[in-house]
């Protein structure tokens, strides 16, 4: 199934959750927020939310600085 992750088209398996995708990409501990089609997905939903074909997923991380 094709989705767009942070601007790149990617193939993911059917029935993958946001949590599965984050683990697969090795960024589970680095991501602070997730948006699918410009809608924030709450962290407590990452284990059950399954993107659909064509969805646009953004993984957002925050860094401090000064």
C-alpha positions as CSV (number, residue, x, y, z in Angstrom):
1,X,0.0,0.0,0.0
2,X,1.4,3.4,-0.9
3,X,1.5,6.3,1.5
4,X,3.5,9.5,1.7
5,X,5.7,9.8,4.8
6,X,7.4,13.2,5.4
7,X,7.1,14.0,1.7
8,X,8.4,10.6,0.4
9,X,6.2,8.0,-1.3
10,X,6.7,4.7,0.6
11,X,5.2,1.2,0.4
12,X,3.9,-0.1,3.7
13,X,2.2,-3.4,4.6
14,X,-1.6,-3.5,4.9
15,X,-2.9,-3.2,8.5
16,X,0.3,-1.4,9.8
17,X,-0.4,1.0,12.6
18,X,1.4,4.3,13.1
19,X,3.4,2.6,15.9
20,X,4.4,-0.2,13.5
21,X,5.6,2.3,11.0
22,X,7.6,4.3,13.6
23,X,9.3,1.1,14.8
24,X,10.0,-0.1,11.2
25,X,11.7,3.3,10.5
26,X,13.6,3.2,13.8
27,X,12.3,6.5,15.0
28,X,9.8,5.4,17.7
29,X,11.7,7.3,20.4
30,X,12.4,10.4,18.4
31,X,8.9,11.3,17.2
32,X,6.8,13.7,19.3
33,X,3.8,14.2,17.1
34,X,2.1,12.5,14.2
35,X,-0.3,14.0,11.6
36,X,-2.2,12.1,9.0
37,X,-3.7,14.2,6.2
38,X,-3.1,17.3,8.3
39,X,-4.9,15.9,11.4
40,X,-3.0,15.2,14.6
41,X,-3.2,11.5,15.8
42,X,-3.0,11.3,19.6
43,X,-0.1,9.3,20.9
44,X,-2.5,6.9,22.7
45,X,-4.0,6.1,19.2
46,X,-0.7,5.2,17.5
47,X,-1.0,1.5,18.4
48,X,-4.5,1.2,16.7
49,X,-4.5,3.9,14.0
50,X,-4.1,2.3,10.5
51,X,-3.3,4.7,7.6
52,X,-5.1,4.1,4.3
53,X,-3.9,4.0,0.8
54,X,-2.7,7.5,-0.3
55,X,-2.6,9.0,3.2
56,X,0.0,11.7,3.9
57,X,1.8,11.0,7.1
58,X,4.0,13.5,8.9
59,X,6.3,12.5,11.8
60,X,7.4,15.5,13.7
61,X,10.3,15.7,16.1
62,X,11.2,18.7,18.2
63,X,14.7,19.8,19.2
64,X,15.6,22.4,21.8
65,X,18.1,25.1,21.1
66,X,18.9,28.6,22.0
